[in-house]
């Protein structure tokens, strides 16, 4: 049964990759930020790339552990035998409701964020910028809330907490969290990602001001129809 976890583990990793990968890069002429902000943004992108690599490393280790429990040890090449035996000491974790829920939420968030990328096309960057020929987009997800891509980030965080923080998650139930340093690393990783997600609140207001000053009445008309920034009827 645990073998069926592999497609969802891979899909969740891909969805996370999509959520934290900039679809387009703005030129320095298009940026609407100071030199200090540009430097901080550069470091922020480096941090996101590091988080991506670490997430993939964890996903691949989980997949390796699942495979190790489903193959005949005698068929394992001698060069991989020690590593395979070490991985086999981890508990084989089956599919649980929280795993299904967490995976579904992360994958849905990744798809929703990708949809935002597609809707804004080349105008979607991870920095505050106005690209050449920039237009105000009010269709698709942007006809529901003004910052749907940030909604997707919040949903992604919730999904990751369910997926990896539940008591029956692979991270907690397999025994891998008992390895020295793993728990501290995971807490740090979640804290950093939470800080990234929480930080978008400031970005939303700044982006609204920039778009308002750029598009004037067109933005006001759209904001009058799409009153909420993240959650329809709530905020």
Secondary structure, DSSP 8 states (H G I E B T S, - for coil): -GGGHHHHHHHHHHHHHHHTS-SS---GGGB-S-HHHHHHHHHHHHHHHHHHHHHHHHHHHHHHHHHHTTS-GGGS-HHHHHHHHHHHTS------HHHHHHHHHHHHHHHHHHHHHHHHGGG--SS-B--TT-----SGGGGT-TTHHHHHHHHHHHHHHHHHHSTTSHHHHSSGGGSTTHHHHHHHHHHHHHHHHHTHHHHHHHHHHHHHHHHTHHHHHHHHHS--SSSTTT-
